[in-house]
């Protein structure tokens, strides 16, 4: 089974999914975050009756609508790719993975889409209060969509509430509440949505800073910045706490990911976190090369992050690959042996059952159940295959952290000069502010890369490798659709940017 895997096809399918996700992730965090800020703008308008706040709200609604439309298109394609390029995955986990996606489509998306029409076209057609209610419902619906998508993704990172059915070779739902309240899902949702609000605040600050530099729409820009900076600062503070919780969940459920994003090859007691460093991209787990070209570490912080204890032991990549008996850590090499037993007994069970040999079937099933937790490891060819791309994970994590640390400082600077009434004179700040949107996008992309690349080689952590989750397609077929999607997404992005820039050049309505 393993010998027939076309790794070229798998890599092209990975590339196509990554391409779609990266395009889609331009629009998703902005949608999740800006809806709350728009709802707040709208609330101020309803409370004050000020036409200036109304015009401000309508302007940001227009930009949100443009973003929303393109985001829906890329999201639909992303979901279809599970069936086209990852049909084995869809077959094996559809009972579990499909439920959150179905709820998202039936409930959350339709809630969002229904009230979106009222929010966007309801000016002077419905009452002010119902119109405001619709705006808040769009924010709720958008983030409910995010809830169910992130629940599905969290299950891939930490599969709970399911059981493997040896008769159908499928993972089946056992406890829906375990899937919904998966601790990884909780940390993912809180971290992603708070980061999305930061991203939306940066988007508003970038455009408003541009207006102030050009001397246009100054009152609207300063009001937009004031609210966005408050939202952004509060959200960025929350991002730090939720990021800490996400890292803790990684340490408990995906220790290999934690070791990869810190470049930790050998486990340490009182392990430090790399405050600054350049990782050696040629380092492999089975060689003696130095892991870093240079590094500066803060002692004890990684142990505190991973185990809530600064003096605790944090396993490194080598411990997780080859085992560490002293620390009670089973390596991937031993897990592979158990996984191969599970696969062999699963095959024996099916053959015995087909032959009507119930005694042999029962014995094989008993042995399979004793080793099924390591089922996915049976598909790996060597223990080192359990290691994700370390350099990419390390760089993505540290870029994300550096940018995430910078953003609250930016928000505080905008608030400080706004309260002083000298924001328009701070050309240096406004000039830097115009690129904050792009830095926010990079922070979100690196976060997504860390989450998904860091769990490789698994489609479902420890249970299903990506190589087995694939469809039975040729590399050439996937290549064709890759370039088709690349062209389509590029056209959509150019169209969105063009429409967005045109709306920005027009600016908000003014009395």
N, C-alpha and C positions, 0 to 999 in steps of 0.2 A: 504493500500500500504506500509506504513511504518512498520506495524507489521510483514510483511513477509520478511523483510530484514535479510539476514544471515550475521551478522557482522563479523563472523569468516571468511567467504569467502571474504568480503571486505578487511579485514586486511591482508589476505594472498595475495590478488591481489595488495594491496598497497606495501607489502613487495617485491613481485616479480618485480614490476615496479621500486621500489627503488634499488633493486639489479642490475637490468639491467642498470639503469641510472648511478649508481656509477661505475660500470665497464666501461661503455661507456665514462664516464667523465674522466677516466684516459687518454684516447687517444685524445679526442676532443680538449681540450685547448692546448695540445702540437702541434697538427696539425695546429690550428689557428695561434699560435704564431711563431712557428719555420719556417714556410714558408717565412715570411717576412725577418727573419734573414738570412736564406739560400739565398734568392734573393739578399740580400745585399752582402753576401760573393761572390756570383756569379758575381755581378757587379764589385767588386774589381778585380776579376780574369780577366774579359774581359777588364777592363781599364788598368791593369798592364801587362797582359800576363804572370804573374808569375805562374809557375807550382805548386808552393807550395800552392798558394791560390786555384788553381784548385783541388788539392788533398784534401785540407781542405773542400771545397764545396762538393766534391763527398762523403766524409766520412759522413757529416751530412745529405746529401741526402739519404744515405743508411739507417740510423737510422730513418729518417722521413718515408721512404717507409715501413719499418717494422711496425711502429706505425699506419700508414694510413690504411694498409690492415686489421688489427684487429679492428680498429675503425669503418670501414665500416660494418663489420660483426655484431658487437653489435648494431650499429645504425639501421640496418634493422630489427633486432629482436625487438628493442624498438618501432618502428613504428607499427609492426604487433600486439603488445600487446594492442594497442588502439582498434583493432577489436576483439581480443579474450577475454580480461578481462573487457573491458570498452565499450561494444557495444552500450549501451544506450547513452553514451557520443558521440560516433561516429555518431549515428543516429541523435541526437538532434543538434549537432553543426558542422556536416560534411560540410555544405555549406560554413561556415566561416573558420573553422579550417583547412579544407582540401586544401583550395586555396594556402596558403603559403607553405604547404608541397609539393604540386604538383609543384609549381614554383621552389622550392628548388631542387626537383628531376629532372625535365625536363631541367632546365636552369643551375643553379649553379653547381650541382653535375657533369653534363656531361661536362661543361666547365672545371672544375677541373680535371676530369678523362682523358679528351682528351689531355690536355697539360701535365698531369702527365707522360703519356707515352713518350712524346717528351723530357720532362725534364730529365727523368731517363735513357732513352735509346738513347738519341740524341747526346751524346758525339761523335764528329768526324763524325756524319752522317748528321747533318744540320749545317748551318752557326752559328758562335758564337753569333751573335746578335739575330737570331731567337731562338736559344737555351736559351739565357738569357730572351728573351721575354716570352718564355714558362714557365720559372721558376717564373717570376712575375705573369703570368696568373694563375698558380697554387695557389699562395698566394691570388690573387683576388678571384678566384673561391672558395677556402676554406672558406674565410670570407664571401662571398656572401651566401654560404650555411648556415653559422651561422646567417646571417641577417634574413633569412626567418624562420628558426627554432625559433629564438628568438622573431620574430614578432608573431608567433603562440602562443608561451608561454606567451608573454605579453598580448595577447588578453584574455587568461584565467585569468590573474591577474587583468586586467582592460578592460572588454568587451565594445568595442565601435564599431560603424559602422554597427550594426546589429539590427534586430527587431525579436520579437517572433511571429511566425505565429500560432494563436490559432487553425486553421483548421488542421494543420499537426503536431502540438506540436514540432516544430523545430525552431531553431534560424537561420535566413536567412541573408545573406549579403545585406546591404543597401548602404554602402559607402566604397569602397575598400581603398581609400586614407586615410580614418580615421583609418582603421585597420593598414595600413602600417606606417603611421606617428603618431601612438599612442605614446604619450610622455613616457609611460612606456617602449615601445619597443625601443625608442631612447636611454633612459638611460640604459636599459639592454644590448643593443648591445655595446655601448661605454665602459661600465664597464667590460663586459665579454671579449671583444677582447683585451682591454688593460691589463686585468689580465692574459689573455692567453699569451701575449708577455712576461710578467714577468715570468710566469711559464716556458716558453721555454728558457728564458735566464738562469733561475736556473738550468734547465736540462743540458744546455751546460756547465755551470760553474761546476756542480757536476762532469761530466765526465772529463772535462779538469783539474780540481783540482786533480782528481785521477791520471791522467797521470803525473802531476808535482810531486806528492808525490812519484810516482814510478820511476821518472827520465826518462820517455819515452815521445817521441813526444813533447818535450818542446816548440819548436818554434810554432808548430801548436796550442798547448794548450793555449799559451799566446796570440796569435792572436785571437783565438776563444773567450777567456775571455774578451779581450779588447772590441771587438765589442758587445758581449752579455751584458757586464756590462753597456755600454752606452745605449743600447736599453732598458735594464731592468730598469735602473734608470729613464729614461725619462718616460717609461710606468708606473712605480710604482707611480711616481708623478701624472700622469694622472688618475691612479686608485683612488687616494684620492679624486680628484674632481668629477669623475664620481660616486664614491660611495656615496658622499654627495648628488648628484642629485638623485640617486636611493632611498636614504632614504627619501628625500623630497617627491618623488612621492609616496612612501609607506604611508607617513603621509597624503597625500591628497586623496589617493584612497584606501588604506588598513590600516586605523589607528589601527586596531586590531593587525596587524603584527608588527607595530612599537612599540605598547605598550608591546607586548610579548617579542620582542628581547631586550627591556630594563627592563623587569620585573616590569613595571609600572602598579600597580593595581588601585591606586587612582590618578585621574588626578591632575595636578599641574600647577600653574602659575610660570613662571621662572623655568621650569623643568630642572633638572640637568641630565647629562649623567653619567652612572656608569663607573668610570675609573677602579675600581677594586672591585670585590665582589663575594660572593658565594650565589647563589639563593637557597631558600628552596624548594626542589623538591616535598614536600608533601603539599605545599600551594595550596588551591583551591580558586576560585573566591568567593564562598559563605561561607567561614569560616573567622575566625579572627586571623589566624596565621600570623606571620611576613613573609613578602615576601623574606627577605634575612637573612642569618645567619650572614653575615657582608657585609658592602659595603662602598666604598669611592666614593662620587659623585662630579662632577664639576658643580656648579650651572649655570643655564641659557643655557647650551650648547644644551640640547635636544630641548628646545623651539626654539633656533636658527636653529637647524637642521631641525625641522619639519615645522616651519612657517616663517623662515627668520626673526624672531623677538625674542630676548632673554627674553622679559617679557610676552610672549604670553602663552595661556593655551594649554596644551597638554592633551588630554583625556586619561584616564587609562582604564584598562580592565573592571572595575566595571561600569564606565560611559558608555562604549559601550555595556555592557550587560544589565544594568538596566535603562539606560538613565540618562541624567542630564539636567533638564529643565532650570536651570539657565544659562547653556552654550549653550542651544539650540541643545542638542544632543539626538537623538532618539535612544533608546536602542533596543537590539535584542528582548526583550520581546514584545515591541510594533510592531516591524517589523514582528515578527511571527504572530501576529494577522492580520496584513495586508496581509501577505503571504497566510494565510489560507483562507482569503476572496478571494484572487486571484485564488487559487486552486478550491474553491467551485464554483466561478462564471465561471471558465473555464469549469468545469464539467457541470454546468447548461447550458452554451452556446452550448456545443456539444449535449446535450440531446434535447434542444429546436430546434436546427437546424435539428436534425434527425427527430423530430416530425413535422417539417414544421411550427413551431411557430416562425415566423420571429420577431414579436414584443418582445417576451420574449428573443429571441436570441440577439437582438440588445441591450436590457437592460442589459443582463448579460455581453455582450462584453464591454459595456461602463464602467461597474463597474470593470470588469477585468482590463481594460486598466488603470484605476485610481490606481490600486494596483500592477500592474505587475512588477514594479521595485523591489518588495520584494518577488517575486515568490519563490525563493530558501528558504527563511526563513519559508515558510509554511511546509516544509518537516522536520524541526527540531523538536525534541520532547520537549526540554527545552532550555531556553535562554543560559544556560551555555555551550550548545553544540557548540556555535559560537566561543568558545575560543580554540585557537590552543595549542599544547604542549608548555607551557611557558618555562620550564627549558631547553628543547632541543633548542628552538629558541634563548634563552638568551646565552647559552653556545656556540652555533654555531657562533653567531654574534661576541662575544667577542674574541673567538679564531681567527676568520678571521681577526678582526681588529688588534690584537696583532701581528700576523704574517705579515699582510700587512704593518704595521709600521716598522717591523724589516727589511724587504727586501731591501728598498732603502739604509739603513745603510750598509748592506752587499755589495751592488753594489758599494757604495762609497769607502768602504774599499778595494775592489779589484782594483778599478781604481787608488786609491791613491798609493798603493804599486806597481801597474803596471807601473805608470809613474815614480816612484822612481827607478824602476828596481830591486826591492828586493822581488818580489812576491814569488819566489821560496824558499826564506828563511823563509817565514811566515807559518811555518808548522801548527800552531794553526788555521790560517785562512783557509788554504787548507783542513785541516781535517774537520773543520766545513762545508766547502763548499761542501764536498762530500755528505752531507745529505740534502742539500738545496732543491733538487728535491722532496724529500719526504715531506718536510715542505710545499713546494708549492702545492703539491697534497692535503695535509690536508686543506690548505687555500681554494682551489677550492671546495673541498667536502663540507666544512662547509658553503661556500657561496651558494652552490646549496641546501643544507639542509635548510638553512634559507629561501631561496626564495620559496621552495615548502612546507615545513612543516609549515612555518609561515602563509600560506594562508588557512590552514585547518580550517574548514571542507569542503572547497569549491573546486570543480573541476573547476567551473567558478565562480568567485567572486560574491557572493550575489544571484546568479541565479540558480546554480545547485550544490547540495552537492555531495560529492564523493559517498555517500551511494546510491544515485539514479543513478549515472553515470555508475554503475557496469553492468556486464553481468549476465545473469541468469544461473550461474554455481554453483556447489557444492564446498564447501571448499576443499574437498578431491581432486577434479580435479585440482584446482589451486595449491595445495600442491605438487602434482606429477610434474607438469611443473616447479614449483619453484625449486625443487631439481634437475630436469633435467638441467635447465638453470644454476644452481649453479655449477654443474659438468662440463657442457660445457664451461662456462666462465672461470672456474679455469684452465681447460686444455688449453684454448686459451691464458690465461695470462701466464701460465708456458711456453708455446711454445714461446710466444713473448719475455718474459724475457730471455729465453735461447738463442734465436737467437740474441737478442740485446746484451747480454753479450759476445757472441761469436764474434760479429762484433767489440765490444769495445776492447776485448782482442787482436784482430788482429790489430786494429787501422787503421789510414789512410795510404794510399800508400805514399811512400817516394821515392824521386829521388835517 
